[in-house]
Amino acid sequence: MAYTRMKKLISLVILLILGVFYAFTTIFPKSESSEITFPLTEELQGQVISLDTALFRYPYRIRVNEERVVIEDLHGLDCFFHLFTYPDFRYLSSFGQRGQGPEEMMTVDDCRWLGKSFWGLDNIKSELVRWDFDESRTQMLRKERVKLDKETFRAFDFVFYRNGSVLIPNFSGDTRFCEVNKDGKLIKKWGMIPTEDQEALKEMPHAFGQGWSSFIDYSPKSGTLVAVTQLGEVMEIWNTKKSSHQVIKGELGEPKFKKTQDYAIPSGIKGYNDVQVTDRAIYAIFAGLSYKEMLGKTQKGMNVPEGGKTVRVFSLEGEPLKEYKLDHSVSGIWVDEQVGKMWALDVNSDEPLVEYSIK
């Protein structure tokens, strides 16, 4: 009898340990697919919108908040952000001064609106910076900076998540995400890279963290979190309200890279470039370009456009709905479903802003 009780106790302890491990590694049950077939493909012709300004070196992200829009310049000379009216894109001002001073940014990797405030991520300084409007709503005033916990390790993207926390892809590779509070302190790490080569992941997590580097977005209304890989053809969808996790791998598969110590050298394809989760759907720019082919063209002096010419549309549950084939190769998008417009940034052009109708 005592022996039986002991066996039950040991089994219970093992289950508890496994439960804790599971909670910190996956959080949500996972389902996986390996085929992406879109029932509809539509070719779109864009209208180039003149911004009447030569502000940009590398227009990378576009973020809309009611009647204001910010365009992020990844390699801005003087400032990283430029404020315009929306939807007519009349230039108002620039902010996010570049430099090494305490009130300046050394780099910018992503940006988001939170209510009326605008936030930017400085990877080198490892901090989030907040700006608010002045009274005229034509200038953005720097108000706050939040130092990120060292555990976040080279933050390149972020979203405002549940209960006021900030979610950051974990570049170190030992988990999928780092979640920090409003003060930048680590709350927890969770999720695992869904590679089929788990043994290699354990041996070289940093290389996998780089190889699986992803762009993310989150919709608080539906509780949908999406991550898309910069290499390969992998999309992950978490529904925080239903506690589900789906991995969608296309025919080009997982990110492919050569593992050299703690570094990942791309050897497969250039994958996704940006992702937006709206109230209705998921929109993602996909390139699908072979690094071998791109290198060959570059060596021959041929131009290889930045970005991608395909925008994939999925339901919030991950069902493929439609593919848009664009006449421009774009790096960032903003979809306004209410007016049936998609704004895209073509970094290859002197006139980077392109308007598409998606009605």
C-alpha positions as CSV (number, residue, x, y, z in Angstrom):
1,M,0.0,0.0,0.0
2,A,2.8,2.4,1.0
3,Y,4.7,1.5,-2.2
4,T,1.6,2.3,-4.3
5,R,1.1,5.7,-2.6
6,M,4.8,6.5,-3.2
7,K,4.5,5.7,-6.9
8,K,1.4,8.0,-7.2
9,L,3.3,10.7,-5.4
10,I,6.3,10.4,-7.6
11,S,4.1,10.4,-10.7
12,L,2.3,13.5,-9.4
13,V,5.6,15.3,-8.9
14,I,6.8,14.4,-12.4
15,L,3.5,15.7,-13.9
16,L,3.9,19.0,-12.0
17,I,7.4,19.4,-13.2
18,L,6.4,18.7,-16.8
19,G,3.5,21.1,-16.4
20,V,5.7,23.9,-15.3
21,F,8.2,23.2,-18.1
22,Y,5.3,23.1,-20.6
23,A,4.0,26.4,-19.4
24,F,7.3,28.2,-19.8
25,T,8.1,26.7,-23.2
26,T,4.9,26.5,-25.2
27,I,2.2,28.4,-23.3
28,F,-0.4,27.3,-25.9
29,P,-1.2,24.0,-27.6
30,K,0.3,23.9,-31.0
31,S,-1.0,22.8,-34.4
32,E,1.0,22.8,-37.6
33,S,0.5,22.9,-41.3
34,S,2.9,22.7,-44.3
35,E,0.9,24.0,-47.3
36,I,-0.3,27.5,-48.1
37,T,-2.8,27.7,-50.9
38,F,-4.6,30.9,-51.6
39,P,-8.0,30.7,-53.3
40,L,-7.7,34.1,-54.9
41,T,-4.9,36.1,-56.4
42,E,-5.3,39.8,-57.4
43,E,-2.8,42.0,-59.2
44,L,-2.8,45.6,-57.8
45,Q,-1.6,48.8,-59.5
46,G,-0.5,51.4,-57.0
47,Q,-0.7,55.2,-57.1
48,V,2.5,56.9,-56.1
49,I,1.8,59.7,-53.5
50,S,4.1,62.7,-53.6
51,L,5.2,63.7,-50.1
52,D,6.7,67.0,-51.4
53,T,9.8,66.4,-49.3
54,A,13.2,64.6,-49.5
55,L,13.3,63.4,-46.0
56,F,13.9,59.7,-46.4
57,R,16.9,57.5,-46.8
58,Y,15.2,54.1,-46.0
59,P,11.4,54.5,-45.3
60,Y,10.7,51.3,-43.4
61,R,7.5,51.4,-41.3
62,I,4.3,53.3,-41.5
63,R,2.1,53.7,-38.3
64,V,-1.3,55.4,-38.4
65,N,-3.2,56.9,-35.5
66,E,-6.5,58.5,-36.4
67,E,-5.7,61.7,-38.3
68,R,-1.9,61.4,-37.9
69,V,0.7,59.1,-39.4
70,V,4.4,58.5,-38.7
71,I,6.8,57.1,-41.3
72,E,9.9,55.6,-39.8
73,D,13.2,56.1,-41.6
74,L,15.5,53.2,-40.7
75,H,18.6,55.0,-41.7
76,G,17.6,58.6,-41.1
77,L,20.4,61.2,-41.2
78,D,19.1,63.7,-38.7
79,C,15.8,62.2,-37.4
80,F,14.2,58.7,-37.5
81,F,10.5,59.7,-37.6
82,H,8.4,62.0,-39.7
83,L,4.9,63.1,-38.8
84,F,2.2,63.7,-41.4
85,T,-1.5,64.3,-41.5
86,Y,-3.7,61.4,-42.5
87,P,-5.0,60.5,-45.0
88,D,-3.6,63.4,-47.1
89,F,0.0,63.0,-45.9
90,R,0.8,66.7,-45.4
91,Y,4.2,67.0,-43.7
92,L,4.2,68.4,-40.2
93,S,7.5,67.8,-38.4
94,S,10.3,65.3,-37.7
95,F,11.5,63.9,-34.4
96,G,13.6,61.2,-32.9
97,Q,16.9,62.9,-33.3
98,R,19.8,60.7,-34.3
99,G,22.9,60.9,-32.1
100,Q,24.7,59.5,-29.0
101,G,23.4,62.1,-26.5
102,P,21.0,61.3,-23.7
103,E,18.1,62.8,-25.5
104,E,19.0,61.2,-28.9
105,M,18.6,57.8,-30.5
106,M,21.5,55.7,-31.9
107,T,19.2,53.5,-34.0
108,V,15.5,52.7,-34.5
109,D,14.2,49.2,-35.0
110,D,10.5,49.5,-34.6
111,C,7.8,51.9,-33.5
112,R,4.2,51.8,-32.3
113,W,1.3,54.0,-31.2
114,L,-0.2,53.4,-27.7
115,G,-3.2,55.6,-27.4
116,K,-2.1,59.1,-28.2
117,S,1.6,58.3,-27.4
118,F,4.2,57.2,-29.9
119,W,7.0,54.8,-28.9
120,G,10.2,53.9,-30.6
121,L,12.7,51.1,-30.0
122,D,16.5,51.8,-29.8
123,N,18.3,48.5,-30.0
124,I,21.8,49.8,-29.3
125,K,20.7,51.7,-26.2
126,S,18.3,48.9,-25.3
127,E,15.4,51.3,-24.5
128,L,11.9,52.3,-25.5
129,V,11.3,56.1,-25.9
130,R,7.9,57.8,-25.7
131,W,6.7,61.0,-27.4
132,D,3.4,62.9,-26.9
133,F,1.8,65.6,-29.1
134,D,2.2,69.3,-28.4
135,E,-1.1,71.3,-28.1
136,S,-1.2,71.9,-31.8
137,R,-0.7,68.2,-32.6
138,T,2.0,69.2,-35.2
139,Q,5.0,68.3,-33.1
140,M,6.0,65.3,-31.0
141,L,7.7,66.0,-27.7
142,R,10.0,63.5,-26.0
143,K,8.6,62.5,-22.6
144,E,10.1,59.3,-21.3
145,R,12.6,56.5,-21.9
146,V,12.3,53.0,-20.5
147,K,15.5,50.9,-20.1
148,L,14.9,47.3,-21.0
149,D,16.0,44.4,-18.9
150,K,19.3,42.8,-20.0
151,E,17.5,39.5,-20.5
152,T,15.8,41.0,-23.6
153,F,19.1,40.7,-25.4
154,R,19.1,42.8,-28.6
155,A,15.5,43.7,-29.0
156,F,14.6,44.3,-32.7
157,D,10.8,44.4,-32.5
158,F,8.1,44.9,-29.9
159,V,4.3,45.1,-29.4
160,F,2.2,46.3,-26.5
161,Y,0.7,43.1,-25.1
162,R,-1.8,42.1,-22.4
163,N,-2.2,44.0,-19.1
164,G,0.2,46.8,-20.2
165,S,3.2,44.5,-20.8
166,V,5.6,44.7,-23.8
167,L,6.4,41.6,-25.8
168,I,9.8,41.3,-27.5
169,P,11.1,38.5,-29.7
170,N,13.9,36.7,-27.9
171,F,17.0,37.0,-30.1
172,S,19.0,34.7,-27.8
173,G,16.9,31.7,-29.0
174,D,16.3,30.0,-25.7
175,T,12.6,31.0,-25.8
176,R,10.4,32.7,-28.4
177,F,9.6,35.8,-26.4
178,C,10.6,38.1,-23.5
179,E,7.7,39.8,-21.8
180,V,8.5,42.9,-19.8
181,N,6.5,45.3,-17.6
182,K,5.9,49.0,-18.2
183,D,9.2,49.7,-16.4
184,G,11.2,47.4,-18.7
185,K,11.7,44.6,-16.1
186,L,11.4,41.0,-17.3
187,I,8.2,39.3,-16.3
188,K,8.8,36.0,-18.0
189,K,10.1,34.2,-21.1
190,W,7.9,31.9,-23.0
191,G,7.4,29.9,-26.2
192,M,9.9,27.8,-28.2
193,I,11.2,28.1,-31.7
194,P,9.1,25.5,-33.6
195,T,12.0,24.0,-35.6
196,E,12.1,20.3,-36.5
197,D,15.8,20.3,-35.4
198,Q,15.4,20.6,-31.7
199,E,18.8,19.0,-30.9
200,A,20.6,21.7,-32.9
201,L,18.5,24.4,-31.2
202,K,19.7,23.1,-27.8
203,E,23.3,23.2,-29.0
204,M,23.2,26.6,-30.7
205,P,20.3,28.7,-29.4
206,H,21.9,32.0,-30.4
207,A,22.3,31.0,-34.0
208,F,18.7,29.9,-34.1
209,G,17.6,33.1,-32.4
210,Q,19.1,35.0,-35.3
211,G,18.0,32.6,-38.0
212,W,14.4,32.7,-36.7
213,S,14.3,36.5,-36.2
214,S,10.7,37.5,-36.7
215,F,8.5,40.5,-37.2
216,I,5.4,40.6,-34.9
217,D,2.1,42.3,-34.4
218,Y,-0.8,42.0,-31.9
219,S,-4.5,42.8,-32.0
220,P,-5.9,43.4,-28.4
221,K,-9.4,43.2,-29.7
222,S,-9.2,39.6,-31.0
223,G,-6.2,38.6,-28.8
224,T,-4.3,37.6,-31.9
225,L,-0.5,37.6,-31.8
226,V,1.4,36.9,-35.1
227,A,5.1,36.3,-35.8
228,V,6.5,35.9,-39.3
229,T,10.1,34.9,-40.0
230,Q,12.5,37.1,-41.9
231,L,14.1,33.9,-43.4
232,G,12.1,30.9,-44.7
233,E,8.3,30.7,-44.8
234,V,6.9,30.4,-41.3
235,M,4.0,32.2,-39.7
236,E,3.0,31.6,-36.1
237,I,-0.4,32.6,-34.7
238,W,-1.3,32.7,-31.0
239,N,-4.9,33.3,-29.9
240,T,-4.6,34.5,-26.3
241,K,-8.3,34.3,-25.7
242,K,-8.6,30.7,-27.0
243,S,-5.1,29.7,-25.7
244,S,-4.2,28.2,-29.2
245,H,-0.9,28.3,-31.1
246,Q,-0.7,27.5,-34.9
247,V,2.4,27.1,-37.0
248,I,2.0,27.7,-40.7
249,K,5.0,26.5,-42.8
250,G,4.9,27.0,-46.5
251,E,6.6,24.8,-49.1
252,L,9.9,26.8,-48.8
253,G,10.0,25.7,-45.2
254,E,11.9,26.8,-42.1
255,P,14.6,29.4,-42.1
256,K,17.8,28.0,-43.6
257,F,21.1,29.2,-42.5
258,K,24.7,28.1,-41.9
259,K,25.5,27.8,-38.2
260,T,28.9,29.2,-37.4
261,Q,29.4,29.2,-33.7
262,D,26.8,31.7,-32.4
263,Y,26.1,33.2,-35.8
264,A,23.5,32.4,-38.5
265,I,24.5,33.1,-42.1
266,P,21.4,33.1,-44.4
267,S,21.5,30.3,-47.0
268,G,17.8,29.8,-48.0
269,I,15.3,32.5,-48.9
270,K,14.4,36.0,-47.8
271,G,10.9,35.5,-46.3
272,Y,8.5,38.0,-44.7
273,N,9.1,41.7,-44.5
274,D,6.3,43.1,-42.3
275,V,3.0,42.0,-40.7
276,Q,-0.1,43.7,-39.6
277,V,-3.0,42.2,-37.6
278,T,-6.3,44.1,-38.1
279,D,-9.7,43.5,-36.6
280,R,-10.5,41.3,-39.5
281,A,-7.4,39.7,-41.0
282,I,-3.6,39.2,-41.0
283,Y,-1.6,41.0,-43.8
284,A,2.0,40.0,-44.4
285,I,4.6,41.1,-47.0
286,F,6.3,38.1,-48.5
287,A,9.5,38.2,-50.7
288,G,10.4,34.5,-51.3
289,L,13.7,35.5,-52.9
290,S,16.7,33.0,-52.9
291,Y,19.8,34.4,-51.3
292,K,21.9,32.5,-53.8
293,E,20.0,34.1,-56.7
294,M,20.3,37.5,-55.1
295,L,24.0,37.1,-54.6
296,G,24.4,36.0,-58.2
297,K,22.5,39.1,-59.5
298,T,24.5,41.4,-57.3
299,Q,27.8,40.0,-58.6
300,K,26.6,40.6,-62.1
301,G,25.8,44.2,-61.3
302,M,22.1,43.7,-61.5
303,N,19.7,45.5,-59.1
304,V,18.0,43.5,-56.4
305,P,15.0,45.4,-55.0
306,E,14.5,45.6,-51.3
307,G,11.2,44.3,-49.8
308,G,8.7,42.0,-51.4
309,K,6.0,42.2,-54.1
310,T,3.4,39.9,-52.5
311,V,1.0,40.7,-49.7
312,R,-0.6,37.6,-48.2
313,V,-3.9,37.8,-46.4
314,F,-5.0,35.3,-43.8
315,S,-8.0,35.1,-41.5
316,L,-7.3,35.6,-37.8
317,E,-7.5,31.7,-37.5
318,G,-4.7,31.3,-40.2
319,E,-6.9,30.4,-43.2
320,P,-5.3,31.7,-46.4
321,L,-7.8,34.2,-48.0
322,K,-6.0,36.1,-50.8
323,E,-2.7,37.1,-52.3
324,Y,-2.1,40.6,-53.6
325,K,0.6,40.9,-56.3
326,L,2.0,44.4,-56.3
327,D,3.7,46.5,-59.0
328,H,6.2,47.8,-56.4
329,S,8.6,45.9,-54.1
330,V,7.7,47.2,-50.6
331,S,9.2,47.1,-47.1
332,G,6.3,48.2,-44.9
333,I,2.5,48.4,-45.1
334,W,-0.5,49.9,-43.3
335,V,-3.9,48.5,-44.1
336,D,-7.0,50.7,-43.5
337,E,-9.9,48.3,-43.9
338,Q,-12.5,51.0,-43.2
339,V,-11.6,53.0,-46.3
340,G,-10.4,50.0,-48.4
341,K,-6.8,51.3,-48.7
342,M,-3.3,49.8,-48.2
343,W,-0.4,52.2,-47.9
344,A,3.0,50.7,-48.8
345,L,6.6,52.0,-48.6
346,D,8.9,51.4,-51.6
347,V,12.4,52.0,-50.4
348,N,13.7,51.5,-53.9
349,S,12.0,54.7,-55.2
350,D,12.6,58.4,-54.6
351,E,8.8,58.6,-54.2
352,P,8.4,55.9,-51.6
353,L,4.7,56.1,-50.6
354,V,2.3,54.0,-52.7
355,E,-1.5,53.8,-52.3
356,Y,-3.4,50.6,-53.2
357,S,-7.1,50.1,-53.3
358,I,-8.2,46.8,-51.7
359,K,-12.0,47.2,-51.8
